[in-house]
Amino acid sequence: MTSSNGTRLLSRNFALPGQANLDTALKRGAYEMLKRALKMKPEEVTTVVKASGLRGHGGAGFSAGMKWGFVPKDVFPRYVCVNADESEPGTCKDRLILEYDPHLLIEGALICAWAVQAERIYIYVRGEYFYPTRIVQRAIDEARAKGFVGENILGSGWSCHVHLGTGAGQYICGEETGLIESLEGKKGWPRLKPPFYPAAVGLWGKPTIVNNVETLAFVPRIIEIGAEKFLSYGTPKAGGPTLFSLSGSVNRPGVYELPTGVPLKTLIYDCGGGIKDGRRLKAVIPGGSSSHILTAEECENLKMDFESVVAAGSMLGSAAVMVIDETVSIPRLMVWMTRFYAHESCGQCTPCREGTGWLLRLATRILEGRGRRRDLDDLYELAENIDGKTICALGQAVAWPTKSYITKFRHEFEALIQE
């Protein structure tokens, strides 16, 4: 289900028939912005994207234009990797772009590749997205046949090839260096740092830009309407709208395109139709399962932009908003979430490999009524010992929610222990 309340940049073609077909997409303006970008100098494209305030929509929220600017001079070849490994629980917006408007994504990736002078693009799709993978591959083949992909694109003298890669269902390959390792045919383990940025040392040791599907899909729209107009659809520090994945205890779950900074209540009550069965709001997970939980009181006047959500004690992340009503058990929710991260730990780091299993065992023991009072302190201490002590952010992804569940809903855990 997709819907919008306001500006539609990414989702405006989702409901139109045949948009995944190139001939139909061309009639609606596909690849026109690529033609415009190819008439600009590469550095001019980067400047426009930077001025637009476009930030990464995969979770980190880093400036896209600034990331492109990290590519070192005089080091070739260069690559662009499209992160379509959408595995964060609660997140389901990139899939819609892959299925309903794949040429918009390919066009955005090509404009990015032109800006950084990359010669190859790799679209890395999660293994479970079998149907979207077929659609994207067909779109790549169509674009190649029409001269938008391959040698001497549109007579510009610039060549860029697009390839599709698929994962095997490993959550950790959503981390950019884990994705790169997987593309290279290795085990999908995140890389040690330094080097800190794939823009300097990425795929096969060469400069590589890794951007999320939604992020790159916005690029043609920025070229179309201009940086200033795009910035006006968001906040001064985060331009453009955002695709919010709304799930949980709402009457109309779905993906909604709204201006960045929209009030959370607008998303839940106007778009989502309010809480199911007239129940009371208890809590919200605002940015995917790896973000801190927020109580109903903390959500009262919350605006959905990066800075506001951080100020409230969480993060916007992938903008996957999970709504929790008064009937939901937080200890049970923690078991569900912890089980996921314990299963998805790649095993490279001891704190994560061992710690996630211990978190799951302790949380399960409490939920089943076998807990001891000291288990809560042990859970918190375990989360502290994982947080910030792993190669990638999966450790934080399990530690942050765990600490917030215990801190804000300790009484629910204590009730189970007493009973």
Buried (B, 14 or more C-beta within 10 A) or exposed (E): EBBBBEBBBBBBBBEEEEBBBBEBBBEBEBBBBBBBBBEBEBEEBBBBBBBBBBBBBBBBBBBBBBBBBBBEEEEEEBBBBBBBBBBBBBBBBBBBBBBBBBBBBBBBBBBBBBBBBBBBBBBBBBBBBEEBBEBBBBBBBBBBEBEBBBEEBEEBEBEBBBBBBBBEEBBBBBBBBBBBBBBEEEBBBBBEEEEEBBBBBBBEEBBBBBBBBBBBBBBBBBBBBBBEBBBBBBBEBBBBBBBBBBBBBBEBBBBBBBBBBBBBBBBBBBBBBBBBEEBEBBBBBBBBBBBBBBBBEBBEEBBBBBBBBBEBBBBBBBBBBBBBBEEBBBBBBBBEBBBBBBEBBBEBBEBBBBBBBBBBEBBBBBBEEEBEEEBBEEBBEBBBBBBEBBBBBBBBBBBBBBBBBBEBBEEBBBEBBEE
